[in-house]
């Protein structure tokens, strides 16, 4: 296990979770969801680094990452649904009209739930890491 790489990914995922919580306080809903996507992506990459010799791929597709690192088949249907819901929240290179459409689907309650589910899934993945 490449513990330095695992720690790197976990540290930045934890930082991103704190950022999501700060953005929630300022009601920046679209960026709350984006940061939650980042938390799960980076936590999956930590698991990848713990279980594989190669570096995680430069992809943002959560289901693909989970499948390729061997976690997807261990996830519940609710976890599958959650990562599918998070997928469009990777907004880095999206056009403004796409971002606006996503933003209109988000509000305080939705983002509260996204943060809660993000924390739960991140904890689940970290627990899987501790079992290695």
C-alpha positions in Angstrom: 0.0 0.0 0.0 1.3 3.4 -0.9 0.5 5.1 2.4 1.8 8.5 1.3 -0.5 8.6 -1.7 -3.4 7.4 0.3 -2.8 10.1 2.9 -2.5 12.7 0.1 -5.9 11.8 -1.3 -7.6 11.6 2.1 -6.2 14.9 3.2 -7.4 16.8 0.2 -10.8 15.0 0.3 -11.2 16.1 3.9 -10.2 19.6 3.0 -12.8 19.6 0.2 -15.4 18.4 2.6 -14.7 21.4 4.9 -14.9 23.6 1.8 -18.3 22.2 1.0 -19.5 22.9 4.5 -18.2 26.5 4.3 -19.9 27.0 0.9 -23.1 25.7 2.4 -23.0 28.4 5.0 -22.7 31.0 2.2 -25.5 29.3 0.2 -23.4 28.6 -2.8 -25.4 25.5 -3.7 -23.8 24.6 -7.0 -20.3 24.6 -5.5 -21.4 22.7 -2.5 -22.4 19.9 -4.8 -19.3 20.2 -6.9 -17.1 19.9 -3.8 -19.0 16.9 -2.6 -18.3 15.3 -5.9 -14.6 16.1 -5.4 -14.7 14.5 -1.9 -16.0 11.2 -3.2 -13.7 11.2 -6.3 -10.6 11.8 -4.1 -11.6 9.3 -1.5 -12.1 6.7 -4.3 -8.6 7.6 -5.6 -7.3 7.0 -2.0 -8.8 3.6 -2.1 -7.3 3.0 -5.6 -3.9 4.0 -4.3 -4.2 1.6 -1.4 -5.2 -1.4 -3.5 -3.4 -0.9 -6.9 0.2 -0.4 -8.0 -0.7 2.2 -10.7 -1.8 5.8 -10.1 -5.5 6.6 -10.2 -6.6 7.6 -13.7 -7.2 11.2 -14.6 -11.0 10.7 -14.8 -13.9 12.1 -12.8 -16.5 9.4 -13.4 -17.3 8.1 -9.9 -19.0 4.9 -11.0 -16.1 4.1 -13.3 -13.5 4.8 -10.5 -15.5 2.7 -8.0 -15.8 -0.2 -10.5 -12.1 -0.1 -11.5 -10.8 0.0 -7.9 -13.1 -2.8 -6.8 -15.5 -1.0 -4.5 -18.6 -0.7 -6.7 -19.7 -4.3 -6.2 -19.4 -3.8 -2.5 -21.6 -0.7 -2.5 -25.3 -0.7 -1.7 -27.9 0.3 -4.3 -28.4 3.5 -2.4 -24.6 4.3 -2.7 -24.8 3.5 -6.4 -27.7 5.9 -6.7 -25.9 8.6 -4.8 -22.8 8.5 -6.9 -25.0 8.6 -10.0 -26.7 11.7 -8.7 -23.3 13.3 -7.9 -21.9 12.7 -11.4 -23.3 15.7 -13.1 -22.1 17.9 -10.3 -18.5 17.8 -11.7 -18.9 21.3 -13.2 -15.3 22.4 -13.8 -15.5 22.5 -17.6 -19.3 22.9 -18.0 -20.9 25.7 -20.0 -22.7 28.5 -18.1 -26.2 27.4 -19.2 -25.5 23.8 -18.0 -24.3 25.2 -14.7 -27.4 27.3 -14.4 -29.7 24.4 -15.0 -27.9 22.4 -12.3 -28.0 25.3 -9.9 -31.7 25.6 -10.3 -32.1 22.0 -9.0 -30.2 22.7 -5.8 -31.3 24.4 -2.6 -30.4 24.3 1.1 -32.2 21.1 1.9 -30.9 19.3 -1.2 -27.3 20.4 -0.4 -27.7 19.5 3.3 -28.7 16.0 2.2 -25.8 15.9 -0.3 -23.3 16.8 2.4 -24.8 14.2 4.8 -24.6 11.4 2.1 -21.1 12.5 1.1 -19.9 12.2 4.7 -21.6 8.8 5.0 -20.0 7.4 1.8 -16.6 8.9 2.6 -16.7 7.2 6.0 -17.7 3.9 4.4 -14.8 4.1 2.0 -12.4 5.1 4.8 -13.7 2.1 6.8 -12.9 -0.1 3.8 -9.4 1.3 3.7 -8.9 0.5 7.4 -9.9 -3.1 6.6 -7.0 -3.5 4.2 
